[in-house]
């Protein structure tokens, strides 16, 4: 989804709307998974903003009218890939 690029993601088109919707779903799923991680793993990674991840999920899931598409793009293109790398779960 991020491979399409920021301009396509933010475009005021049907494709842009679909990409943003998919991005919201990805963020919700990623945050739901991190919420279920064992506490001892979270303690081993203090560099991860666990609370921020949960807050972003709640914002996207419950207050979607307040979602900032630029911030969501940054989460999808930078923060989630960094989280994957920090946790050592890159493929």
C-alpha angles and dihedrals in degrees: 000000000000088000088074088068138238096279092055090045093053096038117125091234137104089259091051091050090050091049092050091048090050090047092054090050092049091051092049092050094046092050092047090054093048090049089060096050116116115268092235090060091050091051089053089057108049089156089073116088096225093170092050091052090054093046092051090051092051091048093051094042100043109019101036090151088068097049113127107217093206092055091046090050089053091050091051098042101036116010101046094046089048090050091052090051094045091052092047095236098123116134 
